[in-house]
Amino acid sequence: MPRITLEDLIRIDYEYVTRRIIDFVRSYIRDSGARGAVIGLSGGVDSSVTAHILVRALGKDNVIGLILPYRTTPPEDIEDAKFVAESLGIKYYYIDIGDIRNAFARSIPVFDEGDRVAAGNLLPRIRMTILYYFANRFNMIVAGTGDKSELLIGYYTKYGDGGVDILPIGDLYKTQVRYLGKYLGLPDRIAFKPSSPRLWEGQTAEGELGIKYEDIDVILHALVDYRMTPEQAAEATGKPIELVQAVWRRVLSTEHKRKPPIVPRLSMRTLGIDWRMPVNKTGVSEFVE
């Protein structure tokens, strides 16, 4: 059984990774007929890395950044988001979403400020609505900023920051994204900033999860990439079995976030079960039996 360590996980070819994602982005934009990409800039490592790659792939004139703070957004995050946009030379818009969010709160009869999750999840859904307005307005696609760690443990808002067209860094674990950020020239204050969706005051990802990303990533690497059982993963990573099982429970319980809505089978060909589009490169529809 292989020994799985964080050092091995972050020891990847970042030059190849960058080229591979750039090719992916260019191909998607070309095939979609869009002229560029819109991205939400939070000042964190994921959005900063994604923005850098988008500019390398599409050029600064074909990328639009949106900075969409709420009162829970720390001033340093706003400044870091502006720093990234200005250092890349992309056009960006600053839109405080406070009035929009508060309009929702006034309009929903059962709105409860004390329900942090329900109230907090309004923010990424409002942001995604604005991102898609810009995408529609300027014939662009929405580039998501989620990484593999977040996607696997479901640490994102369904139809909020999870509702995007592409996920350029979606096959990189959080710790790998941090070192890719260093490779791309991000300052340490951004590359190694504690991650947080900032949905409520004082929220941090690791504080809410109760596990460091360094531990999450090696455990996920064992469970997902090596397809180990929790017991095998605990042995291979040296992490307590209780920690491994807690991560695995998150993966299993958030599977619904990674799937399209389920359709009951009623006909010969059911969407999402045995009918898949688009057509392949030969122009022939692909049937899945």
C-alpha positions as CSV (number, residue, x, y, z in Angstrom):
1,M,0.0,0.0,0.0
2,P,1.4,3.4,-1.0
3,R,2.2,6.0,1.7
4,I,0.3,9.2,0.9
5,T,1.7,12.5,2.1
6,L,1.0,16.1,1.6
7,E,4.5,16.6,0.1
8,D,3.8,14.1,-2.6
9,L,0.4,15.7,-3.3
10,I,1.8,19.1,-4.0
11,R,4.8,17.8,-5.9
12,I,3.1,18.1,-9.4
13,D,4.2,19.7,-12.6
14,Y,2.7,23.2,-12.3
15,E,3.9,24.2,-15.8
16,Y,2.0,21.3,-17.3
17,V,-1.1,22.0,-15.2
18,T,-1.2,25.6,-16.3
19,R,-0.8,24.7,-20.0
20,R,-3.5,22.0,-19.7
21,I,-6.0,24.3,-18.1
22,I,-5.3,27.1,-20.6
23,D,-5.9,24.7,-23.5
24,F,-9.1,23.5,-21.8
25,V,-10.4,27.1,-21.4
26,R,-9.5,28.1,-24.9
27,S,-11.2,25.0,-26.3
28,Y,-14.4,25.6,-24.3
29,I,-14.6,29.2,-25.3
30,R,-14.1,28.4,-29.0
31,D,-16.7,25.6,-29.0
32,S,-19.3,27.7,-27.1
33,G,-19.0,30.7,-29.4
34,A,-18.4,33.1,-26.5
35,R,-16.0,35.9,-26.6
36,G,-14.6,35.5,-23.1
37,A,-15.3,34.8,-19.4
38,V,-16.7,36.5,-16.4
39,I,-15.4,35.6,-13.0
40,G,-16.2,36.6,-9.4
41,L,-13.2,37.9,-7.6
42,S,-13.2,37.3,-3.8
43,G,-9.6,38.1,-3.0
44,G,-9.0,34.4,-2.1
45,V,-6.6,32.0,-3.7
46,D,-9.1,30.1,-5.9
47,S,-10.5,33.1,-7.7
48,S,-7.1,34.7,-8.0
49,V,-5.5,31.6,-9.5
50,T,-8.5,31.2,-11.9
51,A,-8.3,34.8,-13.0
52,H,-4.6,34.5,-13.8
53,I,-5.2,31.4,-15.9
54,L,-8.2,33.0,-17.7
55,V,-6.1,36.0,-18.7
56,R,-3.3,33.7,-19.9
57,A,-5.8,31.7,-21.9
58,L,-8.0,34.5,-23.3
59,G,-6.1,37.8,-23.0
60,K,-7.0,40.6,-20.5
61,D,-9.6,42.2,-22.8
62,N,-11.7,39.0,-22.8
63,V,-12.0,38.6,-19.1
64,I,-14.3,40.6,-16.8
65,G,-14.0,40.5,-13.0
66,L,-16.8,41.2,-10.6
67,I,-16.1,42.2,-7.0
68,L,-19.4,41.6,-5.1
69,P,-18.9,42.3,-1.4
70,Y,-21.4,42.2,1.4
71,R,-21.0,43.6,5.0
72,T,-19.4,40.2,6.0
73,T,-16.6,40.7,3.4
74,P,-13.4,41.9,5.2
75,P,-11.8,45.1,3.7
76,E,-8.6,43.2,3.0
77,D,-10.4,40.7,0.7
78,I,-11.8,43.6,-1.3
79,E,-8.3,45.1,-1.6
80,D,-6.8,41.8,-2.6
81,A,-9.5,41.3,-5.3
82,K,-8.8,44.8,-6.7
83,F,-5.1,44.1,-6.6
84,V,-5.6,40.9,-8.7
85,A,-7.8,42.7,-11.2
86,E,-5.5,45.7,-11.6
87,S,-2.3,43.6,-11.7
88,L,-3.9,41.5,-14.5
89,G,-5.2,44.6,-16.3
90,I,-8.7,43.3,-16.7
91,K,-11.9,45.4,-16.6
92,Y,-13.7,44.9,-13.3
93,Y,-16.9,46.1,-11.6
94,Y,-17.4,46.7,-7.9
95,I,-21.0,46.1,-6.8
96,D,-22.0,46.0,-3.2
97,I,-24.8,43.4,-2.9
98,G,-26.1,44.7,0.4
99,D,-29.2,46.4,-1.0
100,I,-30.1,43.4,-3.1
101,R,-29.7,41.0,-0.3
102,N,-31.7,43.2,2.1
103,A,-34.5,43.4,-0.5
104,F,-34.7,39.6,-0.4
105,A,-34.8,39.7,3.3
106,R,-37.7,42.3,3.3
107,S,-39.6,40.4,0.6
108,I,-39.5,36.9,2.1
109,P,-42.3,36.4,4.7
110,V,-40.4,33.7,6.6
111,F,-36.9,35.3,6.4
112,D,-34.9,34.6,9.6
113,E,-31.6,36.4,10.2
114,G,-30.9,33.8,12.9
115,D,-30.7,31.0,10.3
116,R,-27.1,31.5,9.3
117,V,-27.1,28.8,6.6
118,A,-30.3,29.9,4.8
119,A,-29.5,33.6,5.0
120,G,-25.9,33.1,4.1
121,N,-26.6,31.0,1.1
122,L,-28.6,33.9,-0.4
123,L,-25.3,35.7,-1.0
124,P,-23.6,33.3,-3.5
125,R,-26.9,32.9,-5.3
126,I,-27.3,36.6,-5.7
127,R,-23.7,36.9,-6.9
128,M,-24.2,34.1,-9.4
129,T,-27.3,35.9,-10.8
130,I,-25.2,39.0,-11.3
131,L,-22.4,37.0,-12.9
132,Y,-24.8,35.5,-15.4
133,Y,-26.3,38.9,-16.2
134,F,-22.9,40.1,-17.2
135,A,-22.2,36.8,-19.1
136,N,-25.5,37.2,-21.1
137,R,-24.9,40.9,-21.6
138,F,-21.4,40.5,-23.1
139,N,-21.6,37.0,-24.7
140,M,-19.3,35.4,-22.1
141,I,-19.3,32.3,-20.0
142,V,-19.1,32.2,-16.2
143,A,-15.9,30.7,-15.0
144,G,-16.3,29.0,-11.6
145,T,-13.5,29.1,-9.0
146,G,-14.2,25.9,-7.0
147,D,-11.4,23.5,-6.4
148,K,-11.4,19.7,-6.1
149,S,-11.4,19.7,-2.3
150,E,-14.5,21.9,-2.1
151,L,-16.3,20.0,-4.8
152,L,-15.7,16.6,-3.2
153,I,-16.8,17.6,0.3
154,G,-19.6,19.8,-1.0
155,Y,-18.3,23.0,0.5
156,Y,-20.1,25.4,-1.8
157,T,-23.7,26.6,-2.4
158,K,-25.8,24.6,-4.7
159,Y,-26.9,26.9,-7.6
160,G,-24.7,29.6,-6.1
161,D,-21.0,29.4,-6.5
162,G,-21.6,25.9,-7.8
163,G,-23.8,27.1,-10.7
164,V,-21.2,27.9,-13.3
165,D,-20.2,26.9,-16.9
166,I,-16.7,25.7,-16.3
167,L,-14.5,24.9,-13.3
168,P,-10.9,25.4,-14.5
169,I,-9.2,24.4,-11.2
170,G,-11.8,21.8,-10.3
171,D,-9.3,18.9,-10.5
172,L,-6.8,20.5,-8.2
173,Y,-6.9,20.1,-4.4
174,K,-6.9,23.2,-2.3
175,T,-3.3,22.8,-1.3
176,Q,-2.2,22.3,-4.9
177,V,-4.1,25.5,-5.9
178,R,-2.1,27.4,-3.3
179,Y,1.2,26.3,-4.8
180,L,-0.1,26.9,-8.3
181,G,-0.8,30.4,-7.1
182,K,2.8,30.7,-6.0
183,Y,3.9,29.4,-9.4
184,L,1.8,32.0,-11.1
185,G,3.3,34.8,-9.0
186,L,0.6,35.5,-6.4
187,P,1.8,37.0,-3.1
188,D,1.8,34.8,0.0
189,R,-1.0,36.8,1.6
190,I,-3.3,35.6,-1.2
191,A,-1.9,32.2,-1.9
192,F,-2.0,31.1,1.7
193,K,-4.9,33.1,3.0
194,P,-7.3,31.1,5.1
195,S,-10.2,30.1,2.9
196,S,-13.7,31.4,3.7
197,P,-16.9,32.0,1.8
198,R,-17.6,34.9,4.2
199,L,-21.3,34.1,4.4
200,W,-21.4,35.3,8.0
201,E,-19.1,37.2,10.4
202,G,-15.9,35.4,11.4
203,Q,-16.6,32.4,9.1
204,T,-13.6,30.4,8.0
205,A,-13.7,27.1,6.0
206,E,-11.4,25.2,8.3
207,G,-13.1,26.5,11.4
208,E,-16.5,25.4,10.1
209,L,-15.3,22.0,8.8
210,G,-13.2,21.3,11.9
211,I,-10.4,19.9,9.7
212,K,-7.4,21.5,8.0
213,Y,-7.2,21.4,4.3
214,E,-3.8,19.7,4.5
215,D,-5.5,16.8,6.2
216,I,-8.7,16.9,4.0
217,D,-6.6,16.8,0.8
218,V,-4.4,13.8,1.6
219,I,-7.5,11.9,2.9
220,L,-9.4,12.7,-0.3
221,H,-6.4,11.7,-2.4
222,A,-6.5,8.3,-0.8
223,L,-10.2,7.8,-0.9
224,V,-10.9,9.2,-4.4
225,D,-7.8,8.9,-6.5
226,Y,-6.5,5.7,-5.0
227,R,-10.1,4.4,-4.3
228,M,-9.1,3.2,-0.9
229,T,-11.5,2.2,1.9
230,P,-11.6,4.5,4.9
231,E,-9.6,1.9,6.8
232,Q,-6.9,1.7,4.1
233,A,-6.9,5.5,3.8
234,A,-6.3,5.9,7.5
235,E,-3.3,3.5,7.3
236,A,-1.9,5.1,4.1
237,T,-2.1,8.7,5.4
238,G,-1.5,8.1,9.1
239,K,-4.7,10.1,9.9
240,P,-7.1,8.9,12.6
241,I,-9.9,6.7,11.3
242,E,-12.5,9.0,12.8
243,L,-11.1,11.9,10.7
244,V,-11.1,9.8,7.5
245,Q,-14.7,8.7,8.2
246,A,-15.8,12.3,8.8
247,V,-14.4,13.4,5.4
248,W,-15.9,10.4,3.7
249,R,-19.3,11.1,5.2
250,R,-19.1,14.6,3.7
251,V,-18.3,13.2,0.3
252,L,-21.3,10.8,0.4
253,S,-23.8,13.3,1.9
254,T,-23.1,16.0,-0.7
255,E,-23.3,13.8,-3.8
256,H,-26.6,15.5,-4.7
257,K,-24.7,18.8,-5.3
258,R,-22.5,17.2,-8.0
259,K,-25.4,15.8,-10.0
260,P,-28.0,17.3,-12.2
261,P,-31.6,17.2,-11.0
262,I,-32.9,13.6,-11.0
263,V,-35.6,12.8,-13.6
264,P,-38.0,9.8,-13.1
265,R,-37.9,7.3,-16.0
266,L,-41.1,7.4,-18.0
267,S,-40.1,7.1,-21.6
268,M,-37.7,5.2,-24.0
269,R,-34.9,7.8,-23.4
270,T,-34.6,9.6,-20.2
271,L,-32.4,12.7,-19.7
272,G,-29.5,12.0,-17.5
273,I,-30.0,8.3,-17.5
274,D,-29.6,7.0,-21.1
275,W,-29.6,10.1,-23.2
276,R,-26.6,12.4,-23.4
277,M,-25.8,15.4,-25.6
278,P,-24.0,17.1,-27.2
279,V,-22.9,15.3,-30.3
280,N,-19.4,14.0,-30.6
281,K,-16.7,15.5,-32.9
282,T,-18.0,13.5,-35.9
283,G,-21.4,15.2,-35.6
284,V,-23.1,12.0,-34.5
285,S,-25.3,11.8,-31.3
286,E,-23.8,9.7,-28.6
287,F,-26.3,7.2,-27.1
288,V,-25.6,5.6,-23.7
289,E,-27.2,2.2,-23.4
